[in-house]
Amino acid sequence: MMDATADMNTIAQNVTATESLLDWALKTQQSGQPAFETSRIMAERIGAHRRGDVCEVIFWAPELQEHRVSEGDIFIEVLDLEGDVNLLRSRQELSFRRTLVPVARIDAWCMAAIDGMRAGTRDSIGSFYSLVWRDSENNWSRIFDPLSASLPFGPFAPAEFYDVEAMQAARTDKAYYANLPEGETHKFGPVSSILQIHVPTATASMSIAGLTRHYNTLAERVRQGAELEPADRIFLGYDAVQLLPVEPTTVYEAGPEFWTETESTDDRLVVDIRRPDTTNWGYDVVISGMAAINPSLLESDRPDELLDLVAALHNFPERPKKLIFDVVYGHSDNQGLRALSHHYFAGPNMYGQNMNYRNPVVRAIMLEMQRRKVNYGADGVRVDGAQDFKWWDADAQVLRHDDDYLQEMADIVQDVAGRKYRPWFIFEDGRPWPDEDWELSSDYRAVIENQRDEDVFQWGPLTFAHNTPFLYTFWLTKFWRIQEILRNGSNWISGCANHDTLRRGTQINPKLNVNTRLGDTKMEILDKAYDHPAVQMLTYAAFPGVPMDFLNAMARASWGFIRNQDDKYGVKIVAEEAVSLNWQVDAYTYSEPGNFRRLKALGFDDREGLKRFFVVLPALVEASDYDLDVMSTLLNDVDPPLEGPTPYDSALLKSVARAWMDDMHDYCNVSNYLDRLGDAHTDYMLNLREFRAARPWLRNNYGPQDVFDYATPIKGTVAFRSLRHGPDGEQVFAIAHLEGKPLDEIDPTTLPIPGLEGGGWQVALRTPTIGSDYLGGPISLHDSMAVLYTRKLT
């Protein structure tokens, strides 16, 4: 329980400070600078900011001009909690003292300096605020702060006034920043490897605070020299952690709402509060509130939790870990229309809404969102869907990519702990996506070639799209893309496993030519395909660029399309995802008591019953043109009757869909799989990452002496060979058997590869199925085996 009622001061406009704020805004607007430059200056002060004992609040609200709302009908609504409060309860009725503070206004800008507002901290709850206005019928409307720092009740509720400066002043990783140069802007560059993490499935706690505790526990084990376990190793050896988006996402389309007002008077507001509990991959954003943290990921509802995680990574012993934020600014879900005015949007797209980047204020606000979020201390930024940043050139009558905006993103200077820096930038850009031939025609270099910064990175082809390693002949048929990696991959992110790989049920066709050599079951095949020891040898010892692994893949856990908010299309999405049951769930795992408890409660007692339902469901989606009523009628007439709840109607179908999403979310949690991890394989993978970290030159493109090829004649075997030359005279040679028949009794270091001759090779690493007694010489390589050799030329 946090302090929320102490010092209930009188809330009132500070007239002198408001006049000063208004004067500043007027001078800024009339400074003679371009509209975008003045908008950037204004955007830095949008929202609620503490200035001594006063809270300055600024909103951009062009919709008030459209509605011809008079200044006398516009207020900053300040809400202060009354009584004992515990924000961590799942549901409660809260009473707020309500104060309406008059504003000063210049065109679309509304502002006030307010006395008495309470700033939230780690230990206390602050005042909540929004901009409100009334029409001629005395109806009230609310406008949310798109740049809020704290949103305990989600993006469709008033924001909390938060003391960000005090939070920053208390950060515990200041020594990390003290190592950066003083008096200049430092530029962070690439790391040796990245671990991509989805916070809700990373630990049993399903929270940012839980992930922080996990890293602090690992740090202590490392400090004490404890013997590492498989569950430790999958988190170690990486120089950076990339979090899937931690911004607020969509809410339940059909409710319940997290904020429901039940009683309202001039001085009091009573609200039915539900603690946000959505599960989402993180990419269904509404744009508003992107500078805050998704409250569903917070244990304490305090944004300090994210700062704690940053500090845990930066303070990690021996080699600090950097943090990369994954941000989604290229589009908004349609729910964004509820949170922001239409001025923010440029029309619909396949995801929801395009953002109106050509509006100078919107452009400035979006960049300010980024600056505030990255100021938590992120060392890098990964930009989702950079190909979505587009605008219509009316003169040329063509759609253009807004590469200037991408450059502006990369140019933002962060100010943390007394040091200024620019983060390392990674762009996911598959242009000409969404053209039908984008997988073939994309060169994955558009942003790299258009940015001034030489350290700008993009997702490479094997990471972005060409990632079906569970199919026969995959690696050989993609050799043309591999050749591109060798020539151009120094500024690419490499590796196949990520949140968006073809493990998603919607993109895995069980009729494809699946490589059954990888395992006896489809579950084993996927586990091996995305954590393949021989492929990992190539990724870390042969390919240029920066390798990235996905935690769920490294833990051999499941993952998939996770989103439980969709009411309209939820059943259709689950029908498409139903094939995941074949790939990721067998009869035994379904039967385990903790798994799929919601579906079992609905009557799907075993996997076979659910499988039969999922065989019928996709066919009915197509046959009925996704008419839930027709689908329900047909489901009820299936003979013999289906297992599960009966009789079906549209509401019950939606309940089944929601149960699948929530059960799969729990099923994918990495903590469920840790006791199954192998000691030898996790040790091998950790050693591979350390090998890469010790040789930063492996990030470079292939030089004229370097060799990458495959054994010919093939004769049913795919075996890649790589020879690389370091600047200090070290050579690294790897041979990896990816699939097919064995290579019998070969001595890899005597193969006719230019530069390999001369002897002196030492075995540096070998895949776990090769015994530790192998120290060189002839060997028979079977599927998934690989050996890494090194030597130093004098």
GUPA-771358 format. One record per residue (C-alpha): residue in three letters; x, y, z. Coordinates in pm, whole numbers. Layout:
   r      x      y      z
 ALA      X      Y      Z
...
END
This chain:
   r      x      y      z
 MET      0      0      0
 MET    140    338   -103
 ASP     92    682     42
 ALA   -173    863   -162
 THR   -355   1098     74
 ALA    -89   1284    270
 ASP    -56   1657    216
 MET   -383   1700     28
 ASN   -303   2055    -70
 THR   -537   2297   -234
 ILE   -520   2250   -610
 ALA   -529   2579   -798
 GLN   -384   2756  -1095
 ASN    -70   2955  -1017
 VAL   -158   3268  -1211
 THR    191   3418  -1226
 ALA    355   3093  -1332
 THR     81   3030  -1588
 GLU    133   3374  -1741
 SER    505   3304  -1760
 LEU    438   2968  -1927
 LEU    200   3132  -2173
 ASP    455   3400  -2253
 TRP    720   3134  -2323
 ALA    483   2943  -2551
 LEU    391   3259  -2743
 LYS    753   3359  -2793
 THR    836   3006  -2908
 GLN    555   3007  -3160
 GLN    656   3350  -3292
 SER   1031   3286  -3298
 GLY   1044   3278  -3677
 GLN   1171   2919  -3685
 PRO   1014   2652  -3908
 ALA    699   2491  -3771
 PHE    875   2161  -3702
 GLU   1152   2326  -3499
 THR    908   2520  -3282
 SER    701   2204  -3241
 ARG   1004   2014  -3113
 ILE   1066   2286  -2854
 MET    702   2276  -2746
 ALA    692   1895  -2741
 GLU    967   1877  -2479
 ARG    727   2041  -2232
 ILE    405   1859  -2325
 GLY    255   1669  -2034
 ALA    303   1728  -1662
 HIS    644   1844  -1539
 ARG    758   1947  -1192
 ARG    911   2297  -1178
 GLY    998   2347   -814
 ASP    670   2342   -621
 VAL    462   2396   -934
 CYS    340   2143  -1189
 GLU    339   2272  -1547
 VAL     88   2101  -1773
 ILE     71   2148  -2150
 PHE   -160   1979  -2400
 TRP   -178   2002  -2780
 ALA   -549   1977  -2857
 PRO   -638   2088  -3213
 GLU   -974   1912  -3183
 LEU  -1088   2189  -2948
 GLN  -1051   2439  -3229
 GLU  -1256   2219  -3457
 HIS  -1532   2197  -3198
 ARG  -1511   2574  -3137
 VAL  -1469   2517  -2765
 SER  -1423   2836  -2568
 GLU  -1132   2873  -2330
 GLY  -1376   2901  -2039
 ASP  -1493   2544  -2106
 ILE  -1147   2386  -2100
 PHE   -978   2265  -1780
 ILE   -697   2055  -1649
 GLU   -878   1791  -1447
 VAL   -674   1694  -1139
 LEU   -773   1378   -955
 ASP   -633   1294   -611
 LEU   -699    956   -452
 GLU   -888    952   -123
 GLY   -856    693    152
 ASP   -635    387    167
 VAL   -517    278   -176
 ASN   -352    -36   -309
 LEU   -302    -18   -683
 LEU   -208   -386   -692
 ARG   -560   -516   -627
 SER   -725   -683   -926
 ARG  -1043   -477   -884
 GLN  -1154   -198   -653
 GLU  -1366    111   -633
 LEU  -1157    424   -589
 SER  -1270    770   -491
 PHE  -1092   1077   -624
 ARG  -1109   1438   -517
 ARG  -1174   1623   -843
 THR  -1044   1972   -918
 LEU  -1096   2159  -1244
 VAL   -813   2405  -1310
 PRO   -868   2676  -1576
 VAL   -621   2686  -1863
 ALA   -453   2950  -2072
 ARG   -470   2888  -2444
 ILE   -289   2976  -2765
 ASP   -462   2821  -3063
 ALA   -430   2442  -3015
 TRP   -205   2472  -2710
 CYS   -366   2457  -2362
 MET   -159   2504  -2050
 ALA   -159   2580  -1681
 ALA     90   2600  -1396
 ILE    -73   2434  -1097
 ASP     -6   2453   -725
 GLY    -74   2156   -499
 MET    -37   1868   -745
 ARG    138   1570   -591
 ALA    420   1407   -787
 GLY    428   1028   -780
 THR    738    842   -668
 ARG    840    484   -605
 ASP    674    506   -261
 SER    381    737   -319
 ILE    100    786   -568
 GLY     78   1118   -748
 SER   -211   1324   -873
 PHE   -383   1208  -1190
 TYR   -463   1448  -1470
 SER   -613   1496  -1814
 LEU   -752   1778  -2025
 VAL  -1131   1801  -2011
 TRP  -1384   2017  -2194
 ARG  -1759   2063  -2201
 ASP  -1989   2133  -2490
 SER  -2299   2350  -2510
 GLU  -2511   2062  -2376
 ASN  -2288   2039  -2069
 ASN  -2142   1704  -2183
 TRP  -1784   1644  -2077
 SER  -1504   1491  -2283
 ARG  -1153   1395  -2181
 ILE   -821   1425  -2371
 PHE   -533   1206  -2257
 ASP   -168   1304  -2232
 PRO     16   1119  -2513
 LEU    350   1184  -2340
 SER    256   1070  -1991
 ALA    523    910  -1772
 SER    299    679  -1569
 LEU    -25    502  -1667
 PRO   -130    270  -1383
 PHE   -478    228  -1535
 GLY   -373    197  -1898
 PRO   -365    435  -2196
 PHE   -739    508  -2185
 ALA   -739    661  -1838
 PRO   -592    973  -1681
 ALA   -215    978  -1643
 GLU    -26   1003  -1317
 PHE    190   1311  -1256
 TYR    527   1150  -1187
 ASP    855   1286  -1057
 VAL   1078   1162  -1338
 GLU   1371   1376  -1228
 ALA   1370   1222   -880
 MET   1350    874  -1033
 GLN   1649    948  -1256
 ALA   1844   1099   -968
 ALA   1806    775   -770
 ARG   1931    543  -1043
 THR   2199    299   -930
 ASP   2399    262  -1253
 LYS   2562    607  -1255
 ALA   2908    450  -1257
 TYR   2828    294  -1593
 TYR   2762    637  -1742
 ALA   3058    790  -1564
 ASN   3277    582  -1795
 LEU   3141    770  -2096
 PRO   3332   1078  -2214
 GLU   3230   1399  -2041
 GLY   3143   1709  -2240
 GLU   3071   1535  -2569
 THR   2798   1318  -2716
 HIS   2899    953  -2705
 LYS   2775    721  -2984
 PHE   2700    363  -2882
 GLY   2793    108  -3144
 PRO   2716   -257  -3209
 VAL   2757   -536  -2956
 SER   2882   -891  -3003
 SER   2545  -1066  -2956
 ILE   2187   -998  -2849
 LEU   1933  -1191  -2645
 GLN   1576  -1100  -2743
 ILE   1330  -1130  -2453
 HIS    952  -1117  -2422
 VAL    910  -1005  -2061
 PRO    581  -1185  -1978
 THR    714  -1526  -2087
 ALA   1075  -1482  -1970
 THR   1025  -1569  -1601
 ALA    756  -1718  -1381
 SER    693  -1367  -1242
 MET    589  -1245  -1592
 SER    701   -892  -1501
 ILE    984   -646  -1548
 ALA   1061   -665  -1176
 GLY   1078  -1045  -1198
 LEU   1325  -1024  -1487
 THR   1533   -778  -1283
 ARG   1543  -1016   -987
 HIS   1651  -1293  -1221
 TYR   1942  -1090  -1359
 ASN   2044   -979  -1010
 THR   2045  -1344   -901
 LEU   2257  -1439  -1202
 ALA   2493  -1151  -1127
 GLU   2547  -1273   -774
 ARG   2616  -1627   -896
 VAL   2874  -1490  -1138
 ARG   3037  -1276   -867
 GLN   3067  -1573   -635
 GLY   3198  -1802   -907
 ALA   2911  -2047   -861
 GLU   2890  -2346  -1093
 LEU   2658  -2247  -1373
 GLU   2345  -2446  -1449
 PRO   2172  -2478  -1788
 ALA   1903  -2232  -1675
 ASP   2179  -1978  -1600
 ARG   2368  -2022  -1923
 ILE   2081  -1938  -2158
 PHE   2088  -1581  -2020
 LEU   2465  -1539  -2015
 GLY   2733  -1454  -2269
 TYR   2523  -1190  -2444
 ASP   2644   -832  -2450
 ALA   2293   -692  -2492
 VAL   1932   -766  -2407
 GLN   1658   -657  -2645
 LEU   1313   -635  -2490
 LEU   1005   -683  -2700
 PRO    800   -360  -2672
 VAL    717   -260  -2315
 GLU    482     25  -2408
 PRO    106     20  -2334
 THR    -87   -193  -2582
 THR   -448   -228  -2682
 VAL   -713   -314  -2424
 TYR  -1000   -561  -2442
 GLU  -1213   -464  -2742
 ALA  -1535   -576  -2574
 GLY  -1433   -490  -2221
 PRO  -1408   -497  -1935
 GLU  -1262   -148  -1922
 PHE   -988    -84  -1671
 TRP  -1134    260  -1584
 THR  -1514    289  -1548
 GLU  -1662    601  -1387
 THR  -1962    524  -1167
 GLU  -2024    859   -995
 SER  -1922   1211  -1092
 THR  -1977   1550   -932
 ASP  -1796   1883   -958
 ASP  -1555   1786   -680
 ARG  -1562   1407   -667
 LEU  -1518   1111   -900
 VAL  -1577    745   -818
 VAL  -1422    487  -1049
 ASP  -1447    112  -1084
 ILE  -1081     17  -1135
 ARG   -953   -310  -1280
 ARG   -581   -377  -1278
 PRO   -458   -403  -1642
 ASP   -393   -770  -1719
 THR   -372   -803  -2097
 THR   -128  -1037  -2267
 ASN     28   -925  -2591
 TRP    342   -970  -2796
 GLY    384   -594  -2752
 TYR    335   -470  -3107
 ASP    -36   -377  -3086
 VAL     30    -24  -2967
 VAL   -201    277  -2959
 ILE     92    526  -2976
 SER    -47    730  -2689
 GLY    153    666  -2372
 MET    460    530  -2550
 ALA    689    717  -2309
 ALA    534    517  -2023
 ILE    544    143  -1945
 ASN    272   -111  -2002
 PRO    112   -145  -1655
 SER     47   -516  -1727
 LEU    424   -568  -1703
 LEU    468   -387  -1370
 GLU    444   -553  -1030
 SER    434   -226   -835
 ASP    273     -2  -1097
 ARG    582    219  -1060
 PRO    787    303  -1372
 ASP   1098    271  -1154
 GLU   1086   -102  -1231
 LEU   1220    -41  -1581
 LEU   1500    174  -1443
 ASP   1586   -109  -1203
 LEU   1621   -352  -1494
 VAL   1846   -112  -1683
 ALA   2067    -81  -1375
 ALA   2078   -459  -1324
 LEU   2208   -502  -1679
 HIS   2451   -211  -1666
 ASN   2590   -326  -1331
 PHE   2631   -688  -1439
 PRO   2974   -815  -1326
 GLU   3272   -870  -1553
 ARG   3101   -736  -1865
 PRO   2806   -494  -1838
 LYS   2508   -575  -2055
 LYS   2351   -314  -2278
 LEU   1976   -272  -2317
 ILE   1795   -233  -2649
 PHE   1438   -107  -2666
 ASP   1212   -237  -2942
 VAL    981     48  -3044
 VAL    673     59  -3268
 TYR    611    401  -3417
 GLY    524    311  -3776
 HIS    158    239  -3712
 SER   -114    230  -3451
 ASP   -387    -21  -3381
 ASN   -733    118  -3455
 GLN   -782    159  -3082
 GLY   -544    452  -3112
 LEU   -839    649  -3246
 ARG   -985    630  -2894
 ALA   -673    772  -2733
 LEU   -568   1041  -2982
 SER   -741   1288  -3211
 HIS   -762   1222  -3583
 HIS   -481   1474  -3638
 TYR   -233   1203  -3539
 PHE   -342    966  -3816
 ALA   -301    961  -4193
 GLY   -554    689  -4274
 PRO   -597    313  -4239
 ASN   -344     44  -4320
 MET   -315   -332  -4280
 TYR   -229   -294  -3909
 GLY   -478    -22  -3819
 GLN   -374    338  -3879
 ASN    -85    516  -4046
 MET     71    793  -3843
 ASN     54   1150  -3975
 TYR    428   1225  -3975
 ARG    390   1516  -4215
 ASN    213   1716  -3945
 PRO    503   1899  -3775
 VAL    351   1873  -3427
 VAL    277   1502  -3459
 ARG    628   1447  -3593
 ALA    776   1635  -3299
 ILE    559   1453  -3042
 MET    657   1112  -3181
 LEU   1026   1195  -3156
 GLU    976   1328  -2804
 MET    804   1001  -2708
 GLN   1113    819  -2822
 ARG   1351   1052  -2639
 ARG   1168   1018  -2309
 LYS   1146    639  -2326
 VAL   1509    588  -2428
 ASN   1612    821  -2143
 TYR   1542    528  -1912
 GLY   1894    438  -2019
 ALA   1864    221  -2328
 ASP   2191    182  -2517
 GLY   2020     85  -2842
 VAL   1690    109  -3025
 ARG   1536   -142  -3262
 VAL   1269     15  -3485
 ASP    987   -217  -3585
 GLY    861   -199  -3943
 ALA   1072     90  -4069
 GLN    922     34  -4414
 ASP    589    159  -4273
 PHE    715    517  -4238
 LYS    575    655  -4563
 TRP    419    969  -4705
 TRP    242   1066  -5023
 ASP    439   1303  -5247
 ALA    162   1508  -5408
 ASP    399   1669  -5659
 ALA    542   1344  -5792
 GLN    226   1143  -5723
 VAL    424    864  -5557
 LEU    441    706  -5212
 ARG    782    775  -5055
 HIS    961    626  -4758
 ASP   1027    884  -4488
 ASP   1399    817  -4449
 ASP   1444   1169  -4313
 TYR   1231   1072  -4016
 LEU   1436    757  -3961
 GLN   1747    976  -3961
 GLU   1584   1208  -3708
 MET   1517    908  -3484
 ALA   1883    807  -3498
 ASP   1999   1164  -3430
 ILE   1819   1208  -3097
 VAL   2060   1278  -2812
 GLN   1983   1117  -2477
 ASP   2083   1277  -2145
 VAL   2124   1025  -1864
 ALA   2319   1054  -1538
 GLY   2504   1363  -1658
 ARG   2619   1212  -1987
 LYS   2494   1267  -2339
 TYR   2484    987  -2593
 ARG   2322    861  -2910
 PRO   2200    502  -2903
 TRP   2292    229  -3146
 PHE   2010    195  -3402
 ILE   1867   -118  -3563
 PHE   1592   -102  -3824
 GLU   1362   -379  -3938
 ASP   1297   -282  -4299
 GLY   1180   -521  -4568
 ARG   1087   -271  -4836
 PRO    930   -318  -5087
 TRP    704   -487  -4829
 PRO    410   -543  -4861
 ASP    460   -607  -5233
 GLU    407   -972  -5313
 ASP    766  -1026  -5422
 TRP    922   -852  -5121
 GLU   1099  -1165  -4992
 LEU   1278  -1197  -5325
 SER   1338   -832  -5405
 SER   1426   -678  -5068
 ASP   1796   -608  -5025
 TYR   1767   -527  -4651
 ARG   2007   -235  -4694
 ALA   1776     57  -4771
 VAL   1814    225  -4432
 ILE   2184    145  -4399
 GLU   2256    313  -4731
 ASN   2039    618  -4660
 GLN   2167    705  -4311
 ARG   2472    911  -4225
 ASP   2572    688  -3936
 GLU   2798    399  -4034
 ASP   2683    200  -3732
 VAL   2317    185  -3834
 PHE   2202   -178  -3860
 GLN   1914   -366  -4022
 TRP   1767   -709  -3971
 GLY   1927   -936  -4228
 PRO   1732  -1166  -4461
 LEU   1760  -1480  -4248
 THR   1628  -1284  -3951
 PHE   1356  -1086  -4125
 ALA   1191  -1335  -4358
 HIS   1400  -1627  -4479
 ASN   1377  -1831  -4162
 THR   1222  -2174  -4223
 PRO   1516  -2392  -4114
 PHE   1283  -2680  -4028
 LEU   1246  -2763  -4400
 TYR   1461  -2998  -4602
 THR   1719  -2821  -4824
 PHE   1653  -2486  -4653
 TRP   2020  -2394  -4610
 LEU   2121  -2493  -4960
 THR   1827  -2323  -5132
 LYS   1900  -2004  -4933
 PHE   2268  -2007  -5024
 TRP   2216  -1701  -5246
 ARG   2102  -1508  -4938
 ILE   2395  -1645  -4738
 GLN   2630  -1513  -5003
 GLU   2472  -1170  -4956
 ILE   2534  -1200  -4582
 LEU   2902  -1271  -4645
 ARG   2939   -964  -4868
 ASN   2707   -719  -4690
 GLY   2629   -861  -4347
 SER   2858   -651  -4130
 ASN   2565   -421  -4048
 TRP   2300   -689  -4030
 ILE   2142   -870  -3739
 SER   2182  -1243  -3800
 GLY   2016  -1558  -3673
 CYS   1682  -1722  -3754
 ALA   1497  -1733  -3424
 ASN   1303  -1422  -3320
 HIS    956  -1329  -3202
 ASP    827  -1316  -3558
 THR    973  -1633  -3709
 LEU    774  -1893  -3893
 ARG    706  -2070  -3571
 ARG    381  -1877  -3575
 GLY    103  -2119  -3662
 THR    -30  -1896  -3936
 GLN    285  -1951  -4140
 ILE    373  -2316  -4075
 ASN    216  -2547  -4329
 PRO    240  -2907  -4205
 LYS    227  -3024  -4567
 LEU    567  -2867  -4638
 ASN    875  -3084  -4676
 VAL    966  -3094  -4308
 ASN   1315  -3209  -4216
 THR   1235  -3517  -4010
 ARG   1606  -3576  -3944
 LEU   1589  -3296  -3688
 GLY   1368  -3493  -3451
 ASP   1112  -3766  -3400
 THR    823  -3525  -3341
 LYS    725  -3186  -3478
 MET    801  -3034  -3136
 GLU   1154  -3173  -3145
 ILE   1199  -3060  -3505
 LEU   1115  -2698  -3420
 ASP   1329  -2701  -3107
 LYS   1628  -2826  -3303
 ALA   1566  -2608  -3609
 TYR   1578  -2284  -3411
 ASP   1853  -2393  -3172
 HIS   2057  -2601  -3413
 PRO   2413  -2659  -3286
 ALA   2573  -2664  -3633
 VAL   2380  -2359  -3751
 GLN   2475  -2175  -3435
 MET   2838  -2254  -3512
 LEU   2798  -2075  -3845
 THR   2608  -1782  -3692
 TYR   2868  -1715  -3424
 ALA   3192  -1823  -3592
 ALA   3131  -1762  -3964
 PHE   2864  -1504  -4044
 PRO   2932  -1128  -4025
 GLY   2701   -894  -3837
 VAL   2557   -929  -3487
 PRO   2393  -1260  -3388
 MET   2061  -1242  -3208
 ASP   1893  -1528  -3024
 PHE   1536  -1541  -2894
 LEU   1514  -1654  -2531
 ASN   1223  -1891  -2593
 ALA   1423  -2065  -2866
 MET   1731  -2095  -2645
 ALA   1516  -2245  -2369
 ARG   1353  -2474  -2625
 ALA   1024  -2329  -2511
 SER    719  -2263  -2724
 TRP    616  -1926  -2860
 GLY    349  -1797  -3091
 PHE     98  -1525  -3168
 ILE    -11  -1398  -2827
 ARG   -294  -1146  -2809
 ASN   -603  -1183  -2590
 GLN   -774   -847  -2655
 ASP   -927   -911  -2998
 ASP  -1303   -958  -2981
 LYS  -1405   -918  -3345
 TYR  -1139  -1136  -3508
 GLY  -1022  -1342  -3210
 VAL  -1189  -1661  -3330
 LYS  -1045  -1620  -3679
 ILE   -696  -1565  -3542
 VAL   -720  -1876  -3327
 ALA   -848  -2076  -3625
 GLU   -532  -1972  -3812
 GLU   -317  -2047  -3509
 ALA   -477  -2388  -3454
 VAL   -201  -2558  -3649
 SER     30  -2466  -3359
 LEU   -134  -2749  -3167
 ASN     32  -2993  -3408
 TRP    373  -2827  -3382
 GLN    402  -2729  -3019
 VAL    173  -2945  -2804
 ASP    161  -3322  -2769
 ALA    -78  -3537  -2570
 TYR    154  -3554  -2269
 THR    222  -3181  -2238
 TYR   -149  -3108  -2282
 SER   -232  -3351  -2002
 GLU      4  -3190  -1751
 PRO   -214  -3039  -1475
 GLY    -83  -2684  -1506
 ASN   -123  -2665  -1883
 PHE   -431  -2550  -2075
 ARG   -643  -2526  -1764
 ARG   -890  -2283  -1919
 LEU   -957  -2504  -2218
 LYS   -993  -2805  -1992
 ALA  -1246  -2614  -1783
 LEU  -1445  -2559  -2104
 GLY  -1459  -2935  -2164
 PHE  -1154  -2999  -2381
 ASP  -1025  -3270  -2150
 ASP   -756  -3402  -2380
 ARG   -556  -3293  -2680
 GLU   -741  -3515  -2926
 GLY  -1071  -3349  -2845
 LEU   -922  -3006  -2895
 LYS   -747  -3118  -3213
 ARG  -1077  -3234  -3363
 PHE  -1235  -2898  -3281
 PHE   -937  -2719  -3441
 VAL   -967  -2931  -3756
 VAL  -1328  -2822  -3802
 LEU  -1290  -2456  -3698
 PRO  -1067  -2326  -3984
 ALA  -1288  -2494  -4243
 LEU  -1596  -2324  -4100
 VAL  -1424  -1984  -4097
 GLU  -1371  -2014  -4471
 ALA  -1704  -2179  -4553
 SER  -1909  -1921  -4361
 ASP  -1700  -1620  -4460
 TYR  -1634  -1582  -4088
 ASP  -1995  -1560  -3971
 LEU  -1986  -1662  -3605
 ASP  -2358  -1741  -3592
 VAL  -2338  -1971  -3893
 MET  -2022  -2130  -3755
 SER  -2195  -2196  -3422
 THR  -2492  -2364  -3592
 LEU  -2264  -2589  -3794
 LEU  -2048  -2676  -3493
 ASN  -2356  -2782  -3299
 ASP  -2455  -3016  -3585
 VAL  -2123  -3201  -3611
 ASP  -2175  -3577  -3573
 PRO  -2039  -3729  -3358
 PRO  -2054  -3420  -3134
 LEU  -1737  -3228  -3067
 GLU  -1580  -3219  -2725
 GLY  -1593  -2891  -2541
 PRO  -1872  -2659  -2435
 THR  -2219  -2685  -2591
 PRO  -2430  -2551  -2744
 TYR  -2205  -2309  -2929
 ASP  -2299  -1950  -2995
 SER  -2084  -1652  -3092
 ALA  -2010  -1561  -2729
 LEU  -1899  -1914  -2647
 LEU  -1676  -1927  -2953
 LYS  -1510  -1608  -2837
 SER  -1460  -1762  -2492
 VAL  -1283  -2061  -2646
 ALA  -1060  -1828  -2849
 ARG   -971  -1625  -2540
 ALA   -897  -1943  -2344
 TRP   -657  -2060  -2617
 MET   -467  -1732  -2615
 ASP   -438  -1718  -2237
 ASP   -344  -2084  -2208
 MET    -82  -2054  -2481
 HIS     62  -1749  -2308
 ASP    111  -1953  -1991
 TYR    236  -2255  -2187
 CYS    507  -2046  -2354
 ASN    662  -1930  -2026
 VAL   1030  -2015  -2025
 SER   1018  -2127  -1661
 ASN    819  -2434  -1770
 TYR   1111  -2563  -1976
 LEU   1423  -2493  -1771
 ASP   1442  -2835  -1610
 ARG   1455  -2997  -1954
 LEU   1762  -2810  -2077
 GLY   2076  -3007  -2148
 ASP   2399  -2929  -1969
 ALA   2628  -3001  -2265
 HIS   2432  -2802  -2522
 THR   2386  -2489  -2306
 ASP   2756  -2499  -2217
 TYR   2845  -2526  -2587
 MET   2622  -2229  -2674
 LEU   2767  -2014  -2397
 ASN   3118  -2094  -2519
 LEU   3018  -1998  -2874
 ARG   2897  -1658  -2755
 GLU   3215  -1602  -2557
 PHE   3420  -1701  -2862
 ARG   3241  -1438  -3070
 ALA   3274  -1171  -2802
 ALA   3651  -1225  -2788
 ARG   3681  -1171  -3166
 PRO   3497   -852  -3264
 TRP   3654   -871  -3611
 LEU   3418  -1160  -3694
 ARG   3150   -893  -3737
 ASN   3321   -770  -4056
 ASN   3231   -871  -4410
 TYR   3438  -1140  -4578
 GLY   3771  -1029  -4718
 PRO   3951  -1154  -5029
 GLN   4124  -1434  -4836
 ASP   3812  -1555  -4656
 VAL   3628  -1860  -4786
 PHE   3271  -1984  -4744
 ASP   3144  -2278  -4947
 TYR   2979  -2617  -4920
 ALA   3113  -2964  -4981
 THR   3072  -3091  -5336
 PRO   2960  -3318  -5483
 ILE   2668  -3297  -5245
 LYS   2565  -3665  -5257
 GLY   2283  -3609  -5010
 THR   2489  -3402  -4764
 VAL   2482  -3030  -4688
 ALA   2807  -2931  -4518
 PHE   2922  -2568  -4503
 ARG   3287  -2464  -4452
 SER   3413  -2123  -4344
 LEU   3768  -1991  -4322
 ARG   3820  -1643  -4179
 HIS   4133  -1436  -4121
 GLY   4169  -1201  -3824
 PRO   4376   -882  -3816
 ASP   4617  -1029  -3561
 GLY   4708  -1334  -3771
 GLU   4449  -1568  -3617
 GLN   4254  -1793  -3851
 VAL   3915  -1941  -3767
 PHE   3792  -2247  -3957
 ALA   3450  -2406  -3911
 ILE   3287  -2705  -4075
 ALA   2917  -2765  -4010
 HIS   2704  -3060  -4119
 LEU   2353  -2917  -4157
 GLU   2152  -3206  -4295
 GLY   2165  -3528  -4491
 LYS   2394  -3827  -4504
 PRO   2713  -3852  -4297
 LEU   3052  -3728  -4411
 ASP   3260  -4035  -4333
 GLU   3616  -4021  -4209
 ILE   3736  -3683  -4329
 ASP   4012  -3471  -4184
 PRO   3854  -3122  -4207
 THR   4185  -2934  -4179
 THR   4330  -3112  -4484
 LEU   4044  -3027  -4720
 PRO   4147  -2855  -5047
 ILE   4044  -2508  -4931
 PRO   4280  -2218  -5013
 GLY   4451  -2097  -4696
 LEU   4376  -2410  -4492
 GLU   4702  -2590  -4560
 GLY   5003  -2589  -4330
 GLY   4883  -2761  -4013
 GLY   4890  -2620  -3661
 TRP   4511  -2621  -3619
 GLN   4363  -2658  -3270
 VAL   4006  -2762  -3190
 ALA   3840  -2463  -3021
 LEU   3483  -2591  -2998
 ARG   3280  -2892  -3103
 THR   2909  -2963  -3095
 PRO   2800  -3173  -2796
 THR   2755  -3500  -2987
 ILE   3126  -3494  -3068
 GLY   3316  -3629  -2772
 SER   3555  -3407  -2580
 ASP   3831  -3654  -2666
 TYR   3827  -3536  -3026
 LEU   4132  -3311  -3058
 GLY   4174  -3311  -3434
 GLY   4232  -3545  -3726
 PRO   3984  -3767  -3912
 ILE   3619  -3759  -3804
 SER   3280  -3872  -3933
 LEU   3039  -3581  -3928
 HIS   2671  -3657  -3894
 ASP   2364  -3435  -3906
 SER   2397  -3128  -3675
 MET   2766  -3185  -3599
 ALA   3019  -2904  -3633
 VAL   3381  -2838  -3538
 LEU   3557  -2507  -3489
 TYR   3936  -2481  -3529
 THR   4178  -2194  -3474
 ARG   4544  -2129  -3538
 LYS   4776  -1832  -3515
 LEU   4996  -1755  -3813
 THR   5337  -1618  -3728
END
